[in-house]
Amino acid sequence: MSVFTDETRERAREIIARYPADRSRSALLPLLHLVQSEEGYVSPAGVAFCAEVLGLNKAQVGAVATFYTMYKRRPTGDYLVSVCTNTMCNVLGGQEVYDALTEHLGVGHDETTADGKITLEHAECLAACDYGPVMTVNYDFFDNVNPQAALGVVDELRAGGRPMPTRGARLCTLKEMAVQLAGFADEREGAVADGGPGEPTLRGLRLAQQHGISVPGFDPNTPIRSKAEADKAAAEAKARSEAAKPAPAPAAAASGNGAGPATGAAGNAGTGERAPAAAAAGSTTRDVKAPDGKSPEVRAAETRQPDAATAVPDAPGTRVPADNTPPAPRDAREAEAAGVAANPPAGDGKPAGDEAGAQQRNLKEAEARAGAAGAGPAAASETGVQK
């Protein structure tokens, strides 16, 4: 079992510190990238390490590590070459690129060359259809590739070079990329200054510049505030909003005729208290909050279309507003019976093993029992004997 370096353990503590104390489990994804950055894959020792620092069991960590394809479960080369063979790239020649690399490198999907330099895989989609066919090396893009261009890239990698991706920063090894995916900056001098975006990516910007479209008041040089500064600004904005609210209305004054405080009824509108919304709408229904806190839309729907689980106004301990009287169960049964009668089943098929003779015999027996019900026990016994 490999032992992780002190630097890796220190970085693990830094990753966990990014999350609230009761949410440390959220650090599992970057931690898996971290252990992959040291070993080149997520080994059993890496799973045990993540479980140890997070207080999880190894089964929980392994379930996550096997779910995401970016976590490799066996040793991987310095450069992971992924070729998109999904629909768009395949139509444009992606499969030919993959086949050429397979033959040239002598490896198949998820296999590594003998020198440990390159692991080849076919990808279902690399999310770059407008640049297809595409391949990535450690997740950096090489666009509009053909078999010859792809072979040139892998040959340069095996020779110790680092070809420049079509877009993005300069290439790094898979272990170096895993450090970045764990949330740490690329420390190579000038690494992130290389490369640039592709023309299809810039098409929207070009159109905006051509037509003079811009976001009002946008300043690209505006610094990004820290969390503390953002929280302070939010608190100040909330305080200003509270201060701008109008003062609460004074308590209801006595009515002008000396009859006592206003009751809020429709007839007292204008005495210092607003008439309730129900009176203004012409409804006599009281606005009472349902005991389960349902939204008004749900309550209204249940009032008009009640079912067995819908509370009724006269249930003990229940106060549910109702605009009209809900239908009685008897009415619901009659409506259901009428619907069944109006919609007979299609065809005249009968259940398996059901015969007309048996149906008639059962009907006669039922009629006989019904007739004997009023004749007393003796008649019923006699009928049973006859049957």
C-alpha positions as a Markdown table, in Angstrom:
| # | Residue | x | y | z |
|---|---|---|---|---|
| 1 | Met | 0.0 | 0.0 | 0.0 |
| 2 | Ser | 1.5 | 3.3 | -1.0 |
| 3 | Val | 1.8 | 6.1 | 1.5 |
| 4 | Phe | 0.8 | 9.6 | 0.4 |
| 5 | Thr | 3.2 | 12.4 | 0.8 |
| 6 | Asp | 2.9 | 15.1 | 3.5 |
| 7 | Glu | 2.2 | 17.6 | 0.7 |
| 8 | Thr | -0.8 | 15.5 | -0.4 |
| 9 | Arg | -2.1 | 15.3 | 3.2 |
| 10 | Glu | -1.7 | 19.0 | 3.7 |
| 11 | Arg | -3.6 | 19.7 | 0.4 |
| 12 | Ala | -6.3 | 17.2 | 1.6 |
| 13 | Arg | -6.8 | 19.3 | 4.8 |
| 14 | Glu | -7.0 | 22.4 | 2.7 |
| 15 | Ile | -9.7 | 20.9 | 0.4 |
| 16 | Ile | -11.8 | 19.8 | 3.4 |
| 17 | Ala | -11.5 | 23.2 | 4.9 |
| 18 | Arg | -13.3 | 24.7 | 1.9 |
| 19 | Tyr | -16.6 | 23.1 | 3.1 |
| 20 | Pro | -18.7 | 23.6 | 6.2 |
| 21 | Ala | -17.9 | 21.3 | 9.0 |
| 22 | Asp | -21.1 | 19.4 | 8.6 |
| 23 | Arg | -20.7 | 19.1 | 4.8 |
| 24 | Ser | -17.2 | 17.7 | 4.6 |
| 25 | Arg | -18.4 | 14.8 | 2.5 |
| 26 | Ser | -18.7 | 17.3 | -0.4 |
| 27 | Ala | -14.9 | 17.3 | -0.5 |
| 28 | Leu | -14.8 | 13.8 | -1.9 |
| 29 | Leu | -14.7 | 14.7 | -5.6 |
| 30 | Pro | -11.7 | 17.0 | -5.4 |
| 31 | Leu | -10.0 | 14.5 | -3.0 |
| 32 | Leu | -10.3 | 11.8 | -5.5 |
| 33 | His | -8.6 | 14.0 | -8.1 |
| 34 | Leu | -5.9 | 14.7 | -5.5 |
| 35 | Val | -5.0 | 11.1 | -4.9 |
| 36 | Gln | -5.1 | 10.5 | -8.7 |
| 37 | Ser | -2.6 | 13.3 | -9.0 |
| 38 | Glu | -0.1 | 11.3 | -6.9 |
| 39 | Glu | -0.6 | 7.8 | -8.2 |
| 40 | Gly | -2.0 | 8.4 | -11.7 |
| 41 | Tyr | -5.2 | 6.6 | -10.8 |
| 42 | Val | -7.5 | 6.0 | -7.9 |
| 43 | Ser | -6.0 | 3.0 | -6.3 |
| 44 | Pro | -7.4 | 1.0 | -3.3 |
| 45 | Ala | -4.9 | 3.0 | -1.2 |
| 46 | Gly | -6.4 | 6.2 | -2.5 |
| 47 | Val | -9.9 | 5.0 | -1.7 |
| 48 | Ala | -8.8 | 4.1 | 1.8 |
| 49 | Phe | -7.1 | 7.5 | 2.2 |
| 50 | Cys | -10.3 | 9.4 | 1.2 |
| 51 | Ala | -12.4 | 7.3 | 3.5 |
| 52 | Glu | -10.0 | 8.0 | 6.4 |
| 53 | Val | -9.8 | 11.7 | 6.1 |
| 54 | Leu | -13.6 | 12.1 | 5.6 |
| 55 | Gly | -14.8 | 9.6 | 8.1 |
| 56 | Leu | -16.5 | 7.4 | 5.4 |
| 57 | Asn | -16.3 | 3.8 | 4.7 |
| 58 | Lys | -14.5 | 2.5 | 1.6 |
| 59 | Ala | -17.7 | 1.3 | -0.1 |
| 60 | Gln | -19.1 | 4.9 | -0.1 |
| 61 | Val | -15.9 | 6.2 | -1.6 |
| 62 | Gly | -15.7 | 3.4 | -4.1 |
| 63 | Ala | -19.2 | 4.0 | -5.3 |
| 64 | Val | -18.3 | 7.6 | -6.3 |
| 65 | Ala | -15.0 | 6.7 | -7.8 |
| 66 | Thr | -16.6 | 4.1 | -10.1 |
| 67 | Phe | -19.4 | 6.4 | -11.1 |
| 68 | Tyr | -17.4 | 9.1 | -12.8 |
| 69 | Thr | -15.2 | 8.2 | -15.8 |
| 70 | Met | -12.6 | 10.9 | -15.0 |
| 71 | Tyr | -11.5 | 8.7 | -12.0 |
| 72 | Lys | -9.3 | 5.9 | -13.4 |
| 73 | Arg | -9.3 | 2.6 | -11.5 |
| 74 | Arg | -6.1 | 1.3 | -13.0 |
| 75 | Pro | -2.7 | 2.9 | -13.9 |
| 76 | Thr | -3.0 | 5.4 | -16.7 |
| 77 | Gly | -0.4 | 6.9 | -19.0 |
| 78 | Asp | 1.0 | 10.4 | -18.8 |
| 79 | Tyr | -1.4 | 11.5 | -21.5 |
| 80 | Leu | -5.0 | 10.4 | -21.8 |
| 81 | Val | -6.0 | 10.7 | -25.5 |
| 82 | Ser | -9.8 | 10.7 | -25.9 |
| 83 | Val | -11.3 | 10.6 | -29.4 |
| 84 | Cys | -15.0 | 11.5 | -29.8 |
| 85 | Thr | -16.9 | 8.8 | -31.7 |
| 86 | Asn | -20.4 | 10.1 | -31.1 |
| 87 | Thr | -22.8 | 11.0 | -33.8 |
| 88 | Met | -21.6 | 14.3 | -35.0 |
| 89 | Cys | -17.9 | 13.6 | -34.8 |
| 90 | Asn | -18.4 | 10.1 | -36.2 |
| 91 | Val | -20.1 | 11.5 | -39.3 |
| 92 | Leu | -17.2 | 13.9 | -39.8 |
| 93 | Gly | -14.6 | 11.1 | -39.4 |
| 94 | Gly | -14.1 | 10.5 | -35.7 |
| 95 | Gln | -14.2 | 6.7 | -36.0 |
| 96 | Glu | -11.4 | 6.8 | -38.7 |
| 97 | Val | -9.3 | 8.9 | -36.3 |
| 98 | Tyr | -9.8 | 6.4 | -33.5 |
| 99 | Asp | -9.1 | 3.4 | -35.8 |
| 100 | Ala | -5.9 | 5.0 | -37.0 |
| 101 | Leu | -4.6 | 5.6 | -33.5 |
| 102 | Thr | -5.6 | 2.1 | -32.4 |
| 103 | Glu | -3.5 | 0.6 | -35.2 |
| 104 | His | -0.6 | 3.0 | -34.8 |
| 105 | Leu | -0.3 | 2.6 | -31.0 |
| 106 | Gly | -1.2 | -1.0 | -30.8 |
| 107 | Val | -3.7 | -0.5 | -28.0 |
| 108 | Gly | -7.5 | -0.4 | -27.7 |
| 109 | His | -10.0 | 1.4 | -25.6 |
| 110 | Asp | -8.8 | 2.2 | -22.1 |
| 111 | Glu | -5.4 | 0.5 | -22.8 |
| 112 | Thr | -2.0 | 2.0 | -22.2 |
| 113 | Thr | 1.1 | 1.8 | -24.5 |
| 114 | Ala | 4.1 | -0.2 | -23.3 |
| 115 | Asp | 6.1 | 2.9 | -22.6 |
| 116 | Gly | 3.5 | 4.2 | -20.2 |
| 117 | Lys | 3.1 | 7.4 | -22.2 |
| 118 | Ile | -0.4 | 7.2 | -23.7 |
| 119 | Thr | -3.7 | 5.7 | -22.7 |
| 120 | Leu | -6.3 | 5.7 | -25.5 |
| 121 | Glu | -10.0 | 5.9 | -25.1 |
| 122 | His | -13.1 | 6.6 | -27.2 |
| 123 | Ala | -15.4 | 9.2 | -25.8 |
| 124 | Glu | -19.2 | 9.3 | -26.3 |
| 125 | Cys | -19.2 | 13.1 | -26.5 |
| 126 | Leu | -16.6 | 15.8 | -25.8 |
| 127 | Ala | -19.1 | 18.7 | -26.1 |
| 128 | Ala | -17.5 | 20.4 | -29.1 |
| 129 | Cys | -19.7 | 19.5 | -32.0 |
| 130 | Asp | -18.9 | 22.8 | -33.8 |
| 131 | Tyr | -15.2 | 21.7 | -33.9 |
| 132 | Gly | -15.7 | 18.1 | -34.9 |
| 133 | Pro | -14.1 | 15.7 | -35.2 |
| 134 | Val | -12.3 | 16.4 | -32.0 |
| 135 | Met | -9.9 | 14.6 | -29.6 |
| 136 | Thr | -8.6 | 15.7 | -26.3 |
| 137 | Val | -5.3 | 15.1 | -24.5 |
| 138 | Asn | -5.7 | 15.3 | -20.8 |
| 139 | Tyr | -9.0 | 17.2 | -21.5 |
| 140 | Asp | -7.4 | 19.9 | -23.7 |
| 141 | Phe | -8.9 | 20.1 | -27.2 |
| 142 | Phe | -7.4 | 19.3 | -30.6 |
| 143 | Asp | -10.1 | 20.4 | -33.1 |
| 144 | Asn | -10.9 | 19.4 | -36.6 |
| 145 | Val | -8.5 | 16.5 | -36.5 |
| 146 | Asn | -7.9 | 13.9 | -39.1 |
| 147 | Pro | -6.0 | 10.6 | -38.9 |
| 148 | Gln | -2.7 | 12.2 | -40.0 |
| 149 | Ala | -3.0 | 15.1 | -37.5 |
| 150 | Ala | -3.9 | 12.7 | -34.7 |
| 151 | Leu | -0.9 | 10.5 | -35.4 |
| 152 | Gly | 1.4 | 13.5 | -35.4 |
| 153 | Val | 0.1 | 14.6 | -31.9 |
| 154 | Val | 0.7 | 11.2 | -30.3 |
| 155 | Asp | 4.2 | 10.8 | -32.0 |
| 156 | Glu | 5.2 | 14.1 | -30.6 |
| 157 | Leu | 4.0 | 13.2 | -27.1 |
| 158 | Arg | 5.9 | 9.9 | -27.2 |
| 159 | Ala | 9.0 | 11.8 | -28.2 |
| 160 | Gly | 8.8 | 14.0 | -25.1 |
| 161 | Gly | 7.2 | 17.0 | -26.7 |
| 162 | Arg | 4.1 | 18.8 | -25.7 |
| 163 | Pro | 2.1 | 19.9 | -28.8 |
| 164 | Met | 0.0 | 23.0 | -28.4 |
| 165 | Pro | -3.8 | 22.4 | -28.1 |
| 166 | Thr | -6.1 | 24.2 | -30.5 |
| 167 | Arg | -7.7 | 25.9 | -27.6 |
| 168 | Gly | -6.8 | 26.4 | -24.0 |
| 169 | Ala | -3.5 | 26.4 | -22.0 |
| 170 | Arg | -0.4 | 24.4 | -22.8 |
| 171 | Leu | -0.5 | 20.7 | -22.3 |
| 172 | Cys | 0.3 | 19.1 | -18.9 |
| 173 | Thr | 0.5 | 15.5 | -17.8 |
| 174 | Leu | -2.5 | 13.7 | -16.4 |
| 175 | Lys | -1.2 | 14.0 | -12.8 |
| 176 | Glu | -0.6 | 17.7 | -13.3 |
| 177 | Met | -4.2 | 18.1 | -14.6 |
| 178 | Ala | -5.5 | 16.1 | -11.6 |
| 179 | Val | -3.9 | 18.7 | -9.3 |
| 180 | Gln | -5.8 | 21.5 | -11.1 |
| 181 | Leu | -9.1 | 19.5 | -11.0 |
| 182 | Ala | -8.6 | 19.2 | -7.3 |
| 183 | Gly | -8.7 | 23.0 | -7.1 |
| 184 | Phe | -5.1 | 24.1 | -7.2 |
| 185 | Ala | -3.6 | 26.5 | -9.7 |
| 186 | Asp | -1.2 | 25.5 | -12.5 |
| 187 | Glu | 2.1 | 26.6 | -11.1 |
| 188 | Arg | 4.1 | 26.3 | -14.4 |
| 189 | Glu | 5.4 | 29.7 | -15.5 |
| 190 | Gly | 3.2 | 31.2 | -18.2 |
| 191 | Ala | 1.2 | 28.0 | -18.6 |
| 192 | Val | -2.3 | 29.7 | -18.5 |
| 193 | Ala | -1.1 | 32.5 | -20.8 |
| 194 | Asp | -0.7 | 30.2 | -23.8 |
| 195 | Gly | -3.4 | 29.3 | -26.3 |
| 196 | Gly | -6.7 | 31.0 | -26.9 |
| 197 | Pro | -10.3 | 30.4 | -27.9 |
| 198 | Gly | -11.5 | 29.1 | -31.2 |
| 199 | Glu | -13.3 | 31.1 | -33.8 |
| 200 | Pro | -16.7 | 29.3 | -33.4 |
| 201 | Thr | -16.5 | 30.2 | -29.7 |
| 202 | Leu | -15.9 | 33.8 | -30.5 |
| 203 | Arg | -18.7 | 34.1 | -33.1 |
| 204 | Gly | -21.1 | 35.6 | -30.6 |
| 205 | Leu | -18.6 | 38.2 | -29.5 |
| 206 | Arg | -17.8 | 39.1 | -33.2 |
| 207 | Leu | -21.6 | 39.6 | -33.9 |
| 208 | Ala | -22.0 | 41.7 | -30.8 |
| 209 | Gln | -19.1 | 43.9 | -31.9 |
| 210 | Gln | -20.4 | 44.1 | -35.4 |
| 211 | His | -23.8 | 45.3 | -34.4 |
| 212 | Gly | -22.7 | 47.4 | -31.4 |
| 213 | Ile | -24.4 | 45.2 | -28.8 |
| 214 | Ser | -23.1 | 45.3 | -25.2 |
| 215 | Val | -24.4 | 44.8 | -21.7 |
| 216 | Pro | -25.4 | 48.1 | -20.1 |
| 217 | Gly | -23.0 | 49.3 | -17.4 |
| 218 | Phe | -20.7 | 46.3 | -17.8 |
| 219 | Asp | -17.1 | 46.9 | -16.9 |
| 220 | Pro | -14.8 | 43.9 | -17.7 |
| 221 | Asn | -12.2 | 45.3 | -15.3 |
| 222 | Thr | -14.5 | 45.1 | -12.3 |
| 223 | Pro | -12.7 | 43.1 | -9.6 |
| 224 | Ile | -14.4 | 40.0 | -8.3 |
| 225 | Arg | -15.4 | 40.6 | -4.7 |
| 226 | Ser | -14.5 | 38.2 | -1.9 |
| 227 | Lys | -17.2 | 36.3 | 0.0 |
| 228 | Ala | -16.8 | 38.6 | 2.9 |
| 229 | Glu | -17.2 | 41.7 | 0.7 |
| 230 | Ala | -20.2 | 40.2 | -1.0 |
| 231 | Asp | -21.9 | 39.4 | 2.3 |
| 232 | Lys | -21.3 | 42.9 | 3.6 |
| 233 | Ala | -22.7 | 44.4 | 0.4 |
| 234 | Ala | -25.8 | 42.2 | 0.7 |
| 235 | Ala | -26.3 | 43.1 | 4.3 |
| 236 | Glu | -26.1 | 46.8 | 3.4 |
| 237 | Ala | -28.6 | 46.4 | 0.6 |
| 238 | Lys | -31.0 | 44.6 | 2.9 |
| 239 | Ala | -30.7 | 47.4 | 5.5 |
| 240 | Arg | -31.4 | 50.0 | 2.8 |
| 241 | Ser | -34.4 | 48.0 | 1.6 |
| 242 | Glu | -35.8 | 47.8 | 5.2 |
| 243 | Ala | -35.3 | 51.5 | 5.8 |
| 244 | Ala | -37.1 | 52.3 | 2.5 |
| 245 | Lys | -40.3 | 50.4 | 3.6 |
| 246 | Pro | -43.2 | 52.6 | 4.6 |
| 247 | Ala | -44.1 | 52.8 | 8.3 |
| 248 | Pro | -46.8 | 50.3 | 9.4 |
| 249 | Ala | -50.3 | 51.6 | 9.4 |
| 250 | Pro | -51.6 | 53.0 | 12.8 |
| 251 | Ala | -54.0 | 50.9 | 14.9 |
| 252 | Ala | -57.6 | 51.1 | 13.8 |
| 253 | Ala | -59.2 | 54.2 | 15.0 |
| 254 | Ala | -62.7 | 54.4 | 16.5 |
| 255 | Ser | -65.5 | 54.8 | 14.0 |
| 256 | Gly | -66.8 | 58.3 | 13.5 |
| 257 | Asn | -70.2 | 57.5 | 14.9 |
| 258 | Gly | -68.8 | 56.4 | 18.3 |
| 259 | Ala | -70.0 | 52.8 | 17.8 |
| 260 | Gly | -66.6 | 51.3 | 18.8 |
| 261 | Pro | -63.6 | 50.1 | 16.8 |
| 262 | Ala | -63.9 | 49.3 | 13.1 |
| 263 | Thr | -64.6 | 45.6 | 12.5 |
| 264 | Gly | -63.2 | 45.6 | 9.0 |
| 265 | Ala | -66.6 | 44.5 | 7.5 |
| 266 | Ala | -67.5 | 45.7 | 4.1 |
| 267 | Gly | -69.9 | 48.3 | 5.6 |
| 268 | Asn | -67.1 | 49.8 | 7.6 |
| 269 | Ala | -64.8 | 50.5 | 4.7 |
| 270 | Gly | -63.6 | 54.1 | 5.0 |
| 271 | Thr | -63.5 | 54.1 | 8.8 |
| 272 | Gly | -59.7 | 53.7 | 8.9 |
| 273 | Glu | -59.4 | 50.0 | 8.1 |
| 274 | Arg | -59.3 | 48.3 | 4.7 |
| 275 | Ala | -62.1 | 46.0 | 3.8 |
| 276 | Pro | -61.0 | 42.4 | 3.6 |
| 277 | Ala | -60.2 | 40.9 | 0.2 |
| 278 | Ala | -63.1 | 38.4 | 0.5 |
| 279 | Ala | -65.6 | 41.3 | 0.9 |
| 280 | Ala | -64.1 | 43.2 | -2.0 |
| 281 | Ala | -64.4 | 40.1 | -4.2 |
| 282 | Gly | -68.0 | 39.4 | -3.2 |
| 283 | Ser | -67.2 | 36.1 | -1.6 |
| 284 | Thr | -68.4 | 34.9 | 1.8 |
| 285 | Thr | -65.5 | 32.4 | 2.2 |
| 286 | Arg | -63.2 | 33.1 | 5.1 |
| 287 | Asp | -59.5 | 33.2 | 4.2 |
| 288 | Val | -58.3 | 30.5 | 6.6 |
| 289 | Lys | -55.0 | 28.8 | 6.2 |
| 290 | Ala | -55.3 | 25.1 | 5.7 |
| 291 | Pro | -53.7 | 23.0 | 8.5 |
| 292 | Asp | -51.2 | 21.3 | 6.1 |
| 293 | Gly | -50.0 | 24.7 | 4.7 |
| 294 | Lys | -50.8 | 23.9 | 1.1 |
| 295 | Ser | -50.7 | 26.6 | -1.6 |
| 296 | Pro | -53.9 | 28.4 | -2.5 |
| 297 | Glu | -53.9 | 26.8 | -5.9 |
| 298 | Val | -53.8 | 23.3 | -4.4 |
| 299 | Arg | -56.4 | 24.0 | -1.9 |
| 300 | Ala | -58.7 | 25.5 | -4.5 |
| 301 | Ala | -58.2 | 22.4 | -6.7 |
| 302 | Glu | -59.0 | 20.0 | -3.9 |
| 303 | Thr | -62.1 | 22.0 | -2.9 |
| 304 | Arg | -63.5 | 21.7 | -6.4 |
| 305 | Gln | -62.3 | 18.1 | -7.0 |
| 306 | Pro | -62.3 | 16.4 | -3.6 |
| 307 | Asp | -61.0 | 12.9 | -3.1 |
| 308 | Ala | -60.9 | 10.5 | -0.2 |
| 309 | Ala | -57.8 | 12.2 | 1.2 |
| 310 | Thr | -59.2 | 15.8 | 1.0 |
| 311 | Ala | -60.2 | 17.3 | 4.3 |
| 312 | Val | -63.8 | 18.5 | 4.5 |
| 313 | Pro | -65.0 | 21.6 | 6.3 |
| 314 | Asp | -66.8 | 19.7 | 9.1 |
| 315 | Ala | -64.0 | 17.3 | 9.9 |
| 316 | Pro | -63.0 | 17.5 | 13.6 |
| 317 | Gly | -60.1 | 20.0 | 14.1 |
| 318 | Thr | -60.1 | 21.0 | 10.4 |
| 319 | Arg | -60.9 | 24.4 | 9.0 |
| 320 | Val | -60.7 | 24.4 | 5.2 |
| 321 | Pro | -62.2 | 27.3 | 3.1 |
| 322 | Ala | -64.8 | 26.2 | 0.6 |
| 323 | Asp | -66.4 | 28.3 | -2.1 |
| 324 | Asn | -69.2 | 25.8 | -2.5 |
| 325 | Thr | -70.5 | 22.6 | -0.9 |
| 326 | Pro | -68.4 | 19.6 | -1.9 |
| 327 | Pro | -70.4 | 16.8 | -3.5 |
| 328 | Ala | -71.7 | 14.1 | -1.3 |
| 329 | Pro | -70.2 | 10.6 | -1.6 |
| 330 | Arg | -73.4 | 9.3 | -2.9 |
| 331 | Asp | -73.4 | 11.8 | -5.7 |
| 332 | Ala | -69.8 | 10.8 | -6.6 |
| 333 | Arg | -70.8 | 7.2 | -6.7 |
| 334 | Glu | -73.7 | 7.9 | -9.0 |
| 335 | Ala | -71.5 | 10.0 | -11.3 |
| 336 | Glu | -68.9 | 7.2 | -11.4 |
| 337 | Ala | -71.6 | 4.6 | -12.2 |
| 338 | Ala | -73.0 | 6.8 | -15.0 |
| 339 | Gly | -69.5 | 7.2 | -16.4 |
| 340 | Val | -68.9 | 3.4 | -16.4 |
| 341 | Ala | -72.3 | 2.8 | -18.1 |
| 342 | Ala | -71.5 | 5.3 | -20.8 |
| 343 | Asn | -68.1 | 3.8 | -21.5 |
| 344 | Pro | -68.5 | 0.0 | -21.9 |
| 345 | Pro | -65.2 | -1.9 | -22.4 |
| 346 | Ala | -64.1 | -2.4 | -26.0 |
| 347 | Gly | -64.9 | -5.8 | -27.5 |
| 348 | Asp | -66.7 | -8.7 | -26.0 |
| 349 | Gly | -63.7 | -10.6 | -24.7 |
| 350 | Lys | -64.2 | -12.6 | -21.5 |
| 351 | Pro | -61.7 | -13.6 | -18.9 |
| 352 | Ala | -59.8 | -16.8 | -19.5 |
| 353 | Gly | -61.8 | -19.9 | -18.5 |
| 354 | Asp | -65.1 | -17.9 | -18.2 |
| 355 | Glu | -68.0 | -19.8 | -19.8 |
| 356 | Ala | -71.6 | -18.6 | -20.5 |
| 357 | Gly | -73.0 | -21.7 | -18.8 |
| 358 | Ala | -71.2 | -21.1 | -15.6 |
| 359 | Gln | -72.3 | -17.4 | -15.6 |
| 360 | Gln | -76.0 | -18.5 | -16.0 |
| 361 | Arg | -75.7 | -21.1 | -13.2 |
| 362 | Asn | -74.1 | -18.6 | -10.8 |
| 363 | Leu | -76.9 | -16.1 | -11.6 |
| 364 | Lys | -79.6 | -18.6 | -10.9 |
| 365 | Glu | -78.0 | -19.6 | -7.6 |
| 366 | Ala | -77.7 | -16.0 | -6.5 |
| 367 | Glu | -81.4 | -15.4 | -7.3 |
| 368 | Ala | -82.3 | -18.5 | -5.3 |
| 369 | Arg | -80.3 | -17.3 | -2.3 |
| 370 | Ala | -81.9 | -13.9 | -2.6 |
| 371 | Gly | -85.4 | -15.4 | -2.7 |
| 372 | Ala | -84.7 | -17.7 | 0.3 |
| 373 | Ala | -83.4 | -14.8 | 2.4 |
| 374 | Gly | -86.9 | -13.9 | 3.6 |
| 375 | Ala | -88.1 | -17.5 | 4.1 |
| 376 | Gly | -86.3 | -18.3 | 7.3 |
| 377 | Pro | -83.5 | -20.7 | 8.2 |
| 378 | Ala | -85.4 | -23.8 | 7.2 |
| 379 | Ala | -86.2 | -22.6 | 3.7 |
| 380 | Ala | -82.6 | -21.5 | 3.3 |
| 381 | Ser | -81.3 | -24.9 | 4.4 |
| 382 | Glu | -83.7 | -26.6 | 2.1 |
| 383 | Thr | -82.6 | -24.5 | -0.8 |
| 384 | Gly | -79.0 | -25.3 | 0.0 |
| 385 | Val | -79.8 | -29.0 | 0.0 |
| 386 | Gln | -81.5 | -28.8 | -3.4 |
| 387 | Lys | -78.6 | -27.0 | -4.8 |
